[in-house]
Amino acid sequence: PVLRRLQKDGYLTTYDQPFQGRNRRYYSVTPQGREQFLQFYEQWKHFRGKIDDIMDGGMNR
């Protein structure tokens, strides 16, 4: 379900390719997907910094 949602939102593209008599599905991140990842990553770094502050007793920042 997660991969389908990412594809529907335009963050992934897919293609199928036969392999040993069965189809394999391959996923590729789109430029829009890369941009979204970078935004999520920046949010994660901010969140992680806040948690680190709490764990360190608020002494770092």
N, C-alpha and C positions, 0 to 999 in steps of 0.2 A: 504493500500500500504506500509506503513512503516513496519508493522510486516512481511509482505512477503519479503521485502528487507532484513530485519534483519535475517530472516530464510535463505534466499538464500546466504547471506554472511557468514553463519555458526555461527551466534551469538545466535540463538534460535532454539529449537526443538519444534515440536508440536505433539499432539496426539488427536484423537477424542474419545469421550465417550458418549454413549447414555444417555439421561436424559429426563425423562417424554416424551418419544416418539420422541425426536429430538436429534441431535448430538450437543454436546458442544465441542468446540476446546480449548485445554489447551496449554499454552506456558511455556517453561522452558528455562532459560538462560544457555548457554553452558559455559564451562571454558574459551573458546576463547571470548565469549560475556562478561564475567566478566572482563577479561583483557582489552578488548576494553573500557568498562565502566570506569575502573580505569584510563585509559589514557585520556579519555574525561573529567573525573572529575578533573584530575590534570590541564588540559588545562583551564577548567572553573575557577578553583581557581586562576590561574595566571591572567586570563582575569579580574576576579572580583576584584583582588587586584589592577590592573591598573585603573579600573573604580573608585574604592574607593579612590585612590590617586587623581584622577581628581576631584571627588566630595568634597574631603577634602582640595582642593587647593594645592595638592602636598606636604603636610606637614608630612605625615606618613612615607614614605620610602625614 
